[in-house]
Amino acid sequence: MTSFTAPVKVPLHLAIIMDGNSRWAETKGLLRDEGHRTGAKHVRTIAEACADEGVRYLSLFAFSTENWQRPRDEVDFLIQLIGETLDNELHELVKRETKVQFIGERSRFPSRIQKKMWECETETSNYDKLFLTIALNYGGRWDLTNATREIAQAVQQGYLQPDEIDESVIGSYLATRNLPAPDLCIRTGGDRRISNFLLWDFAYTEFYFADCFWPAFTTDELQGALREYAHRQRRFGGRRELNPNPTLVESN
C-alpha cells in the first residue's frame, strides 16, 4: 500500500460510491467479472488508507436496490463475489480492529450470504478503530420508505404522536441511525450523481467526483480528494466570516 500524508482536516465520515468496475475491465480487454473482482480486492487498499489517515467512519455503496436489474449472470456473479469477499477479508478486518455493519434489505440475498453478513458483524462487533458500513441491496428511497412505514406503525400503536415527529425522530428510524452524516462523498467513474445513495444523510455532504474508475482509484487520488475537502468551507446553510489568516485551514 502506498502511504501518504493527509491534510489536517480529515472527514470524520467518508462515503464512497465505487463505480466503474465493468468499464475499467473493458479498457483492459478483460471480462466484466474481472473488473468486479479487481474492484472488490481494491476495497482493502483504500479502506486501510482511510483508517491510517484518521477517517473514523467509512461507508461503501457496494450493491444497490437497482443492481438487480442487471443481467442475471452478472447479478449471480456479484452475489458469489460478495460471499467470497466476506470470507477472504474477515481475518484482515479483525486484524485491523474494524467494526463492520451492513445496511440494506438482506432478505433477498441467499441464506448463506445473510449468514456471512451476520458472522462478519458478530466477529467485529467489539472493535472501534474504523467503523465500516457496507451498503448491500440498499437504496436511499428504500431506507426512507422503510422508516416511514415503521414511524406510521409506531403512531398507530400509540408509541409516537404525530406532533412528535421531527428530523431526529426520522433519522432514528433510518438504517444509518448510528452513523454521523457523511462529511465527504467520493464517486469514481466519471458520473456526477448520487444514484439513490444516502438521500437523507447527504443534505450537507461535500462531493468529490473522480474521473478514474474504481479499480484505478489510487491512494494518491484519495489524497487529492481529502486535500480538496480540507480547503472547503462548510457553512451548512449559514454564513461564515472570511478567515482573516488565509494560511490557516479551519478545523471541523
C-alpha positions in Angstrom: 0.0 0.0 0.0 1.3 3.5 -0.9 1.4 5.7 2.2 0.7 9.4 2.2 0.3 12.3 4.5 -3.3 13.5 4.5 -4.4 17.1 5.3 -5.0 18.2 8.8 -8.8 18.3 8.4 -9.9 14.8 7.6 -13.6 13.9 7.2 -15.0 12.0 10.2 -17.3 10.1 7.9 -16.3 9.3 4.3 -18.8 7.7 1.9 -17.7 6.2 -1.4 -19.7 5.3 -4.5 -17.5 2.7 -6.1 -18.3 2.9 -9.8 -16.7 1.8 -13.0 -15.6 -1.8 -12.5 -17.0 -3.0 -15.8 -15.8 0.0 -17.8 -12.3 -0.5 -16.3 -12.3 -4.1 -17.4 -13.3 -3.0 -21.0 -10.3 -0.6 -21.2 -8.0 -3.5 -20.2 -9.6 -6.0 -22.6 -10.8 -8.1 -19.7 -14.1 -9.7 -18.9 -16.6 -7.8 -16.9 -16.3 -10.2 -14.0 -12.6 -9.5 -13.7 -13.4 -5.8 -13.2 -15.8 -6.6 -10.4 -13.2 -8.9 -8.8 -10.4 -6.4 -9.0 -12.7 -3.7 -7.6 -13.6 -5.9 -4.6 -9.9 -6.5 -3.9 -9.2 -2.8 -4.1 -11.5 -2.0 -1.2 -8.9 -3.2 1.3 -6.3 -0.8 -0.1 -8.5 2.3 0.2 -10.1 1.3 3.5 -6.7 0.8 5.1 -5.5 4.2 3.8 -8.6 5.9 5.1 -8.2 4.3 8.6 -4.5 5.1 8.7 -5.1 8.8 8.0 -7.9 9.3 10.6 -11.2 8.6 8.9 -13.4 7.0 11.6 -16.4 6.1 9.6 -16.3 4.7 6.0 -19.4 3.8 4.1 -19.2 1.9 0.8 -22.0 1.6 -1.8 -21.4 -1.9 -2.9 -24.8 -3.2 -4.3 -27.9 -1.0 -4.9 -31.5 -1.9 -5.0 -31.4 -1.1 -8.7 -28.5 -3.5 -9.4 -30.9 -6.4 -9.5 -31.9 -5.1 -13.0 -28.5 -6.1 -14.4 -28.1 -9.3 -16.5 -28.8 -12.4 -14.4 -25.3 -13.8 -14.9 -23.7 -10.6 -13.7 -26.0 -10.5 -10.6 -25.2 -14.1 -9.8 -21.5 -13.4 -10.1 -21.8 -10.3 -7.8 -23.6 -12.3 -5.2 -20.9 -15.0 -5.4 -18.2 -12.4 -5.1 -19.9 -10.8 -2.0 -19.7 -14.2 -0.3 -16.1 -14.8 -1.3 -15.0 -11.3 -0.3 -16.6 -11.7 3.2 -14.8 -15.0 3.6 -11.4 -13.6 2.4 -11.5 -10.3 4.3 -12.9 -11.3 7.7 -9.4 -12.1 9.1 -8.0 -8.8 7.9 -10.9 -6.9 9.4 -10.3 -8.5 12.7 -6.6 -7.8 12.5 -7.3 -4.2 11.7 -9.9 -3.9 14.5 -12.6 -2.8 12.1 -16.2 -2.9 13.1 -18.4 -3.9 10.2 -22.1 -3.4 9.6 -24.3 -3.9 6.6 -27.2 -1.8 5.6 -29.9 -2.7 3.1 -32.6 -5.3 2.7 -30.9 -8.6 3.3 -33.9 -10.9 2.8 -33.4 -11.0 -1.0 -29.9 -12.5 -0.7 -29.4 -16.3 -0.3 -29.4 -17.5 3.2 -25.6 -18.3 3.0 -24.8 -14.7 2.2 -27.1 -13.5 5.0 -25.3 -15.8 7.4 -21.9 -14.5 6.3 -23.1 -10.9 7.0 -24.2 -11.8 10.4 -20.9 -13.6 11.2 -18.9 -10.7 10.0 -20.9 -8.2 12.1 -20.6 -10.5 15.2 -16.9 -11.2 14.9 -16.1 -7.5 14.6 -18.7 -6.1 17.0 -16.2 -5.1 19.7 -13.8 -3.1 17.5 -13.6 0.6 17.0 -10.6 1.7 15.0 -12.7 2.0 11.9 -16.5 1.8 11.5 -17.0 0.2 8.1 -20.6 0.3 6.7 -21.3 -1.7 3.6 -24.5 -1.0 1.7 -25.9 -4.2 0.1 -29.2 -4.1 -1.6 -29.5 -0.6 -0.3 -31.2 2.5 -1.7 -32.0 5.8 -0.2 -35.6 5.6 -1.2 -35.9 2.2 0.3 -34.4 3.5 3.5 -36.9 6.4 3.7 -39.8 4.3 2.7 -39.0 1.7 5.4 -38.5 4.4 8.0 -41.9 6.0 7.1 -43.6 2.6 7.4 -42.1 2.0 10.8 -43.0 5.5 12.0 -46.6 5.0 10.9 -46.8 1.7 12.8 -45.4 3.4 15.9 -48.1 6.1 15.6 -50.8 3.5 15.0 -49.7 1.6 18.1 -49.6 4.7 20.2 -45.9 4.8 20.8 -45.5 8.0 18.9 -47.6 11.1 18.4 -47.7 12.8 15.0 -46.6 16.1 16.5 -43.5 14.4 18.0 -42.2 13.5 14.6 -39.2 15.7 13.7 -35.9 15.3 11.9 -34.3 13.5 14.8 -37.2 11.0 15.0 -37.0 10.3 11.3 -33.2 9.9 11.5 -33.6 7.4 14.3 -35.6 5.0 12.1 -33.1 5.0 9.2 -30.6 2.3 8.6 -27.9 4.9 9.1 -29.2 5.9 12.5 -25.9 5.0 14.3 -23.8 7.0 11.9 -22.9 10.7 11.8 -23.8 12.4 8.5 -21.1 11.9 5.8 -18.7 14.8 5.6 -17.4 13.9 2.2 -18.7 11.5 -0.6 -16.3 10.4 -3.3 -17.7 8.9 -6.5 -15.5 7.3 -9.0 -16.2 6.5 -12.7 -16.8 10.0 -14.0 -20.6 10.3 -13.4 -21.9 13.2 -11.4 -24.9 11.8 -9.5 -25.6 10.1 -6.2 -27.6 7.1 -7.6 -30.0 6.7 -4.7 -27.3 6.5 -2.0 -27.9 8.0 1.5 -30.5 10.5 0.3 -31.4 11.8 3.8 -27.8 11.8 5.0 -26.3 13.7 2.1 -28.1 17.0 2.9 -24.9 18.9 3.6 -22.2 16.4 2.4 -19.3 17.7 0.3 -18.8 15.8 -3.0 -15.7 14.8 -5.0 -16.1 13.3 -8.4 -13.2 11.3 -9.8 -13.0 10.5 -13.5 -11.0 7.3 -12.9 -12.7 4.0 -12.5 -12.9 2.4 -9.1 -10.1 -0.2 -9.6 -7.8 2.7 -10.7 -8.6 5.0 -7.8 -5.3 5.2 -6.1 -4.3 6.4 -2.7 -2.8 9.5 -4.4 -6.3 10.2 -5.8 -7.7 9.7 -2.3 -5.1 12.2 -1.0 -6.2 14.7 -3.6 -9.9 14.3 -2.6 -9.0 14.8 1.1 -6.8 17.8 0.4 -9.6 19.5 -1.6 -12.1 18.7 1.2 -9.7 20.3 3.7 -9.9 23.6 2.0 -13.6 23.8 1.6 -15.7 26.0 3.9 -18.8 24.2 5.2 -21.5 26.7 6.1 -24.5 24.3 6.5 -26.8 27.0 5.1 -25.4 29.7 7.2 -22.8 32.4 6.6 -19.2 32.3 7.8 -16.9 35.2 8.1 -13.8 35.0 5.9 -10.7 33.7 7.7 -8.5 36.7 8.5 -5.5 34.5 8.1 -6.0 32.5 4.8 -2.9 30.4 5.5 -4.8 28.7 8.4 -7.2 25.9 7.5 -10.3 25.9 9.6 -11.0 22.7 11.5 -14.3 20.8 11.9 
